[in-house]
């Protein structure tokens, strides 16, 4: 099949005296290119035009406009046919606006009509729909009828800076024309203006993390959520560039390609939170459950946990208590003490969950930085393979499919990742969505419901993996590309059987081995600084041993107290928890 060779077009957005504001807003805010012909904007009419082109347009002119069959057809019928049938995905479109031009690329061949344009786009512009017609708030008809999705390439280039041939093209009064004869001039503009290039995914994550960290202020929770969503949209306006780790290639995903799905998830977040804040918890759960069922076959982002993966758990000693614990003391809160389970980001009061960190460092941060002598740590190893819902702000992607999945879920991830504004409040609105998501997983697990996995296999999600919100930039090792995982945490809820009288969950006891708990202070005194230096010297980079001084500067986390503890356990230290 012959690949489509991109064409270059000039297209004017209009809408008549009543609709120019809407066509401009659709293009600026939602990357939607529009044209007129509102009289023809029924889906049935579009189907005819897609099938028969100019012939169908002429027939519609005769039937809808009641044109005399002997009268000549207006030339503007060609503009509609170009917009619907000739302009293809991948084509470059020049849009003149005032004294400047902007350059866009068509991202697919879908044609949108007034009957199926998103209601939110109209509501934001105070426009209402009646059948296949659009009306202003004053009841004035807007002459817009057909729409295409585009991605911005370069915005607001002054016409005075254009080459003469291209400048002349921008002065044409036709709605649209093919200007492929000045393709070279357009390509030069794209080279001269790289500022409008897609944002790197790593930079996107960094920007969003900063916005998340800056939302703990006097604004309401709903205002902070909307602020983060607004910044997300601003950051993604020109598309997102991914570096696919496994294939060592780049992939650009236009924002417009995932905007609809992301908007749906934004709406779900807002509805769930609004219902909860009104006291309608039942409707919050219902809304989220319906969202889950709509999306489970599209692939949620999930993280595979493989056998022998190691995580960490920490526990503070009590007042006047020595830091001496058994393995079970670092497991989940036993069922006979579930009254002590407080509300947490991903768990409800009274329902035990096993919270684990990918590093001792993140456990220490989650515990609000206690003295190293005041807590014990245990290494916890997976006994089997299982899967978690992945809500991390990831910095790397491993497939093209993952890129789309994570972008679609980004509003959900962001809403679950807001810092707590008022740490000492009993009710924390930042926990609403995370807690309800875990509740959904608990219920689905009880019913043994599965979701779509790789290669059309069905999988069950045992819990959630997420990025800690307790991390800050005090330690530069957390910002390293090779150590971003240090902020990862997982939460796995217990499974409670009515028949069971055990203290601990049988399911979790089968999933994890727990190592003998240790206290850093004790281990440090016992092994001495000499052992610490020996440990550092034994580490390698690219399979080559290096001296301590080199290592300290090469990978700073490896020289930390936390890394020292993480490497202190032996294989023999791991045991299965006795659930009785």
Order of alpha helices (4+ residues) and beta strands (2+ residues): beta-alpha-beta-alpha-alpha-alpha-beta-beta-beta-alpha-beta-beta-beta-beta-alpha-beta-alpha-beta-alpha-alpha-beta-beta-alpha-alpha-beta-beta-beta-alpha-beta-beta-alpha-alpha-beta-beta-beta-beta-alpha-beta-beta-alpha-beta-beta-alpha-alpha-beta
